[in-house]
């Protein structure tokens, strides 16, 4: 799992589409997941990047995730005490 500059991305969620099986990528962007058959679809998701789907059909997948233009929007929340907390999402 790589970004647009071919740097590995750690912590990308890899999930079997319409299933509960999932894993995450390691420090080198690699992952391993069991799928029911070679036609299974995997969904890759990571904060700040567009989701990507791929058919599991091969033993080795090389995937580059594309960054979203509006990846993180800054939200300010006012608490009852008047404190300001900054939330990202």
Order of alpha helices (4+ residues) and beta strands (2+ residues): beta-beta-beta-beta-beta-beta
